Amino acid sequence: MIALPGLLDGLRAAVPHQIKEYYWAAQGIYTNPWFWVFTGAILVFEKLLPADKKQRVFSWGLLQDFMWFNADAMLKVALLPAFAGAVKIFYDWVTGDFQLEGSSGWPLWVKIVAAVVVFDFLQWFHHWARHKVKAFWHFHAVHHSAREMNVFTDLRVHAAEYMIAEVLVFVPMFALGLPALAIMGVGSVRWWYTRFIHANIRTNMGPLKHVLVTPQFHRVHHSIEPQHQDKNFGVVFSVWDRMFGTMHPDYDEYPETGVAGFASEPPHRISPVAWAREYARLFAHPFRELVRRRPAVVTAREPDHGPIPVAPPPLAPAAPPAASRGPVAPTGLA
């Protein structure tokens, strides 16, 4: 943490002036002690109110997700301000610096609330798509591979899907004319809230569960049980799942978590090589799946007759009479 201001100063000096303000905002947020104290508070809640009482607060699973925490920290500190600034430059170029008509006169807090509601809906839809579109799911499965929920599980996110998700957050705030500090500040609050709902905490937050995503609500989303699949996609607000019929109705279930058939067991020893190998395996997982599942041949199927060629070969010889025909060999590839 001591070297963080110097790192940000160096990065800020190397980027165009349109991006510098995002590095100033990042420095103000990430060097604020309260930003880091919240981690300790979540760990205390995990100790006092564990959803899974068998899970230790300091476990191998926590150490595994701590590796993702370090990668995420480098991403947010070194790259996210530049990425936000680059998206803003591109947004201005495409839209002519479009701002919602009349929003310039709104108080800042009204703009922030409006932006949060809009981007939370976009995040809900993006989350739903990550589960429904197979190519997207290969990336999102890395996040769901965690068998333990803890304060760092939220950061087990593949960089490719993370960048897409952040664009959906930035654009509504650009359209409402929010300054860089407000954009980065809203992002920091959202990150800490999602860390809270990923933690091993037994609470549905009482009446707030009808509006907000809770640790119990999101644990159901991470469930390995079939009855919980594709439920509870909300990120901040639970109302979208209620509105679109994707909410699991029970507010008191605390299931086991993970992805069936996709093991992510952390090394149970202190070995930098083993930990780096496991991180690399998870990071490479979606690319391996995309290559492995790419179909080699497209075939058409008829009920109960197996694969047949899409078009018959030209000038095929006439088939022998049915009485003399032997076993039919399959034609085409399954």
C-alpha positions in Angstrom: 0.0 0.0 0.0 2.9 2.4 0.6 3.9 2.2 -3.1 0.4 2.7 -4.4 0.4 6.5 -4.7 3.8 6.3 -6.5 2.5 3.7 -8.9 -0.6 5.7 -9.7 1.5 8.9 -10.2 3.6 7.0 -12.7 0.7 5.6 -14.6 -1.1 8.9 -14.5 1.9 10.6 -16.1 1.9 8.1 -19.0 -1.7 8.5 -20.1 -3.6 11.1 -22.1 -5.0 14.0 -20.1 -8.6 12.7 -20.6 -7.7 9.7 -18.5 -5.7 11.3 -15.8 -8.8 12.3 -13.8 -9.7 8.6 -13.4 -6.3 7.9 -11.8 -6.8 10.8 -9.4 -10.2 9.3 -8.5 -8.7 5.8 -8.0 -5.9 7.2 -5.8 -8.5 8.9 -3.5 -10.5 5.7 -3.2 -7.9 3.0 -2.9 -5.7 4.8 -0.4 -8.7 5.5 1.9 -8.2 3.3 5.0 -12.0 2.8 5.3 -12.0 1.1 2.0 -9.8 -1.6 3.4 -11.3 -1.8 6.9 -14.5 -3.2 5.5 -12.7 -6.4 4.6 -12.0 -7.0 8.3 -15.7 -6.3 9.1 -16.9 -9.0 6.6 -14.4 -11.5 8.1 -15.9 -10.8 11.6 -19.4 -11.4 10.3 -18.2 -14.7 8.7 -16.9 -15.7 12.1 -20.0 -14.7 14.1 -22.7 -15.7 11.6 -21.4 -18.4 9.2 -23.7 -19.8 6.6 -21.6 -22.9 6.5 -20.4 -23.6 10.1 -17.9 -26.2 8.9 -16.1 -23.7 6.8 -13.2 -21.9 8.5 -12.7 -18.2 8.1 -9.1 -18.6 7.1 -9.1 -21.6 4.7 -7.4 -22.9 1.6 -10.4 -21.7 -0.3 -9.9 -18.1 1.0 -6.2 -18.3 0.0 -7.2 -19.4 -3.5 -9.6 -16.5 -3.9 -7.0 -14.2 -2.4 -4.9 -14.9 -5.5 -7.8 -13.5 -7.6 -8.0 -10.6 -5.2 -4.4 -9.7 -6.0 -5.0 -10.0 -9.8 -8.2 -7.9 -9.4 -6.3 -5.3 -7.4 -3.7 -4.9 -10.1 -6.5 -4.7 -12.7 -8.5 -2.0 -10.8 -5.5 0.1 -9.8 -3.4 -0.1 -13.0 -5.9 -0.8 -15.8 -9.4 0.1 -14.7 -8.9 3.9 -14.6 -7.3 3.8 -18.0 -10.1 1.5 -19.3 -12.8 3.8 -17.9 -11.1 6.8 -19.5 -10.7 5.0 -22.8 -14.4 3.9 -22.8 -15.3 7.6 -22.1 -13.2 8.8 -25.1 -14.9 6.2 -27.3 -18.3 7.0 -25.9 -17.8 10.7 -26.7 -16.6 9.9 -30.2 -19.6 7.7 -31.0 -22.3 9.7 -29.3 -20.9 13.2 -29.5 -20.7 13.3 -25.7 -24.4 12.6 -25.4 -26.1 13.4 -22.1 -29.7 12.7 -21.2 -31.7 15.8 -21.9 -32.4 17.8 -18.8 -30.1 15.7 -16.5 -27.5 18.5 -16.3 -29.7 20.3 -13.8 -30.3 17.3 -11.6 -28.5 17.1 -8.2 -25.6 14.7 -8.1 -27.3 12.2 -5.8 -30.3 12.0 -8.2 -27.9 11.2 -11.1 -26.1 8.6 -9.0 -29.4 6.9 -8.0 -30.7 6.9 -11.6 -27.4 5.5 -12.9 -27.3 2.7 -10.3 -30.9 1.6 -11.1 -30.2 1.6 -14.9 -26.8 -0.2 -14.8 -28.1 -2.7 -12.2 -30.8 -3.8 -14.6 -28.2 -4.0 -17.4 -26.0 -6.1 -15.1 -29.0 -8.4 -14.3 -29.6 -8.9 -18.0 -25.9 -9.5 -18.7 -25.8 -12.0 -15.8 -28.8 -13.8 -17.2 -27.1 -14.0 -20.6 -23.9 -15.3 -19.1 -25.9 -18.3 -17.9 -27.9 -18.8 -21.0 -25.3 -18.3 -23.8 -22.9 -21.3 -23.8 -19.9 -19.3 -24.9 -20.4 -16.8 -22.1 -21.0 -19.5 -19.6 -17.6 -21.0 -20.1 -16.1 -17.7 -18.8 -18.7 -17.3 -16.0 -18.2 -20.9 -14.8 -14.8 -19.8 -13.4 -16.7 -17.6 -10.9 -19.1 -20.3 -10.0 -16.4 -22.9 -9.5 -15.8 -21.8 -5.9 -16.8 -24.5 -3.4 -16.5 -22.0 -0.6 -18.1 -18.5 -0.4 -15.9 -15.9 1.2 -15.0 -12.2 1.1 -12.8 -12.7 -1.9 -15.1 -15.0 -4.0 -16.6 -12.0 -5.8 -13.1 -11.4 -7.3 -12.9 -14.8 -8.9 -14.0 -13.3 -12.2 -12.4 -13.8 -15.6 -10.9 -10.6 -17.0 -12.8 -11.0 -20.3 -16.3 -10.9 -18.7 -15.2 -8.4 -16.1 -14.4 -5.8 -18.8 -17.7 -6.3 -20.6 -19.6 -6.0 -17.3 -17.8 -2.7 -16.5 -18.8 -1.1 -19.8 -22.5 -1.7 -18.9 -21.8 0.2 -15.7 -19.9 3.1 -17.2 -22.3 4.0 -20.1 -25.3 5.0 -18.0 -23.1 7.2 -15.8 -21.6 8.8 -18.9 -25.1 9.5 -20.2 -26.0 11.2 -17.0 -22.8 13.3 -16.9 -21.3 11.9 -13.7 -17.8 13.2 -12.9 -14.9 10.7 -12.8 -14.7 10.7 -8.9 -18.4 9.8 -8.7 -18.0 7.1 -11.3 -15.1 5.5 -9.5 -16.8 6.0 -6.1 -20.0 4.3 -7.2 -17.9 1.4 -8.5 -16.1 1.1 -5.2 -19.3 0.9 -3.2 -20.7 -1.7 -5.6 -17.6 -3.8 -5.3 -17.7 -3.8 -1.5 -21.4 -4.7 -1.5 -20.9 -7.6 -3.8 -18.1 -8.8 -1.6 -20.5 -8.8 1.3 -23.2 -10.8 -0.5 -20.5 -13.4 -1.6 -19.3 -13.9 1.9 -20.1 -17.0 4.1 -22.7 -15.1 6.2 -26.0 -16.5 7.3 -28.5 -13.6 6.8 -31.3 -12.7 4.5 -31.3 -9.1 5.9 -35.0 -9.2 7.0 -37.3 -6.9 5.2 -34.5 -5.6 3.0 -34.5 -8.9 1.2 -37.5 -7.8 -0.8 -35.5 -5.0 -2.4 -31.8 -5.9 -2.1 -29.7 -8.9 -3.0 -28.5 -10.6 0.3 -25.8 -13.2 1.2 -28.5 -15.8 1.4 -30.1 -14.8 -1.9 -26.8 -14.9 -3.8 -25.7 -18.2 -2.1 -28.7 -19.8 -3.7 -27.5 -18.4 -7.1 -24.2 -20.2 -6.5 -25.8 -23.4 -5.4 -24.7 -26.7 -6.9 -28.2 -28.1 -6.4 -30.4 -28.6 -9.6 -33.4 -26.9 -8.1 -31.5 -23.6 -7.7 -30.0 -23.4 -11.2 -30.5 -20.2 -13.2 -32.1 -18.4 -10.2 -31.4 -15.1 -8.4 -29.4 -13.2 -11.1 -29.6 -9.8 -9.2 -26.4 -7.9 -8.4 -27.7 -5.1 -6.1 -31.5 -5.2 -6.4 -33.6 -8.3 -6.1 -36.6 -6.7 -7.8 -35.5 -7.7 -11.3 -35.7 -11.4 -10.4 -39.1 -10.9 -8.9 -40.2 -9.0 -11.9 -39.0 -11.5 -14.5 -39.8 -14.7 -12.6 -36.2 -15.9 -12.0 -36.3 -15.6 -8.2 -36.1 -18.6 -5.9 -39.0 -18.3 -3.4 -37.3 -19.6 -0.3 -35.3 -17.0 1.7 -33.9 -19.5 4.2 -31.9 -22.0 2.2 -28.1 -22.1 2.5 -27.0 -24.8 0.0 -23.6 -26.1 -1.0 -22.0 -24.2 -3.8 -20.0 -25.0 -7.0 -20.5 -26.3 -10.5 -21.3 -30.0 -11.1 -18.5 -31.5 -13.2 -16.1 -28.6 -12.8 -13.8 -29.2 -9.9 -11.8 -26.3 -8.5 -9.9 -27.7 -5.5 -7.3 -25.4 -4.1 -3.8 -26.9 -3.4 -3.6 -27.8 0.3 0.0 -26.7 0.7 2.1 -23.6 0.4 3.5 -23.9 -3.1 3.7 -20.9 -5.3 4.1 -23.1 -8.4 1.0 -25.2 -7.5 -1.1 -22.1 -6.8 0.0 -20.4 -10.0 -0.7 -23.6 -12.0 -4.3 -23.7 -10.5 -4.9 -20.0 -11.3 -3.7 -20.5 -14.9 -5.9 -23.6 -15.2 -9.0 -21.7 -14.3 -8.0 -18.7 -16.4 -7.5 -21.0 -19.4 -10.7 -23.0 -18.8 -13.1 -21.0 -21.1 -10.7 -21.0 -24.0 -10.1 -24.7 -23.8 -13.9 -25.3 -23.6 -14.5 -23.0 -26.6 -12.0 -25.0 -28.7 -13.0 -28.4 -27.4 -16.8 -27.9 -28.0 -16.5 -26.4 -31.5 -18.4 -28.7 -33.8 -16.3 -30.3 -36.6 -19.2 -31.3 -38.9 -22.8 -30.0 -39.1 -25.3 -32.8 -39.5 -29.1 -33.0 -39.7 -31.1 -35.5 -37.6 -34.4 -37.3 -38.0 -36.1 -38.9 -35.1 -34.7 -42.4 -34.2 -32.6 -42.6 -37.3 -29.3 -41.1 -36.2 -27.2 -38.6 -38.1 -27.6 -38.4 -41.9 -25.8 -36.1 -44.3 -27.3 -32.7 -44.9 -27.3 -33.4 -48.6 -27.0 -36.8 -50.4 -23.8 -37.4 -52.4 -24.3 -36.9 -56.1 -24.8 -39.9 -58.4 -25.2 -42.3 -55.4 -25.7 -45.9 -56.6 -29.1 -47.4 -56.2 -29.7 -49.3 -53.0 -30.2 -53.1 -53.2 -33.7 -54.5 -52.5 -34.7 -54.5 -48.9 -34.7 -58.3 -48.6 -31.0 -58.5 -49.4 -29.8 -55.5 -47.5 -27.5 -56.2 -44.5 -26.9 -54.0 -41.4 -26.8 -50.3 -42.4 -23.6 -48.6 -41.5 -23.9 -45.1 -40.1 -23.3 -42.3 -42.6 -21.9 -39.0 -41.2 -20.4 -38.1 -37.9 -22.3 -37.8 -34.6 
